[in-house]
Amino acid sequence: MRLQKTGVIALIALSCLLLSACQNSSQAEAPTPSPQSQTSSQSEVSSTTKPTASPTSEPTAQLSPSPAPTEAPSESTNTDNSCFENSAFVGNSMLEDLNMYGIIDNADFYAKTGLTVSSVFEEKTVDGSAPIMDEVVAGNYDKVFLMFGLNELGWSYSDVFVEDYGKVIDTLLKANPNMEIYVQSIFPVSKTRSDKNLYGVTNERVVEYNSKLKKLAEDKGVHYVDVYSSMVTEDGTLAESASPDGVHPNMEYCKTWVQYLRDHC
């Protein structure tokens, strides 16, 4: 009887040992992941996360450099105004500006805005008491520099302009046959102004009128002064920087104008 109890106890102990061994084996087959493995796994998930797209910045517009300002034509070193002694400048608003700048201080100016080769026989200067042409004739000048054409560019017939200009020359020579008369060409205008074609003021028209003025001067035996050539750029216009309105030269270009006259009178 005692032997049987002992066998039972031994059998129970053996069963406990076998059960413990099985539990240890199960724990060995499912190892707990190490912290490093968890970090690695999380890192991969993180690396596959879709990146947030940053907005693409719009390209900065590449501005073309501003064109360098056109320099006034080079000037001669000759600043002697003696050639203008006992002379008169007769014409339109171009001469008003020239007089205002004071570049020529030893000549008389008979100038008026809007003056033409026709109205010069009738209109007076601002402070004049007689028609401009009468005053010029009475002045008995050695030289007269004429500046007409700008206000006549819109005339329907350029031949009328030439005819009336011829009358101006004839009147002066009749009063003083020894007078030296200088017919100045018409200045070019800026491209902007020419493209507007206001009142016939275009560079094509300027060239046409200057050609007629040159022939007129030759026919009358007087001087033709090509001041146009001292102002015109390679593209046949007046530089945009040369004039505030595209027509009347600024002071620097007026100096160039006067220098050309000094060199050719």
Beta strands, then each sheet from edge to edge (+ up, - down):
strand 1: 87-91
strand 2: 108-111
strand 3: 143-147
strand 4: 180-184
strand 5: 223-225
sheet 1: 2+ 1+ 3+ 4+ 5+
end
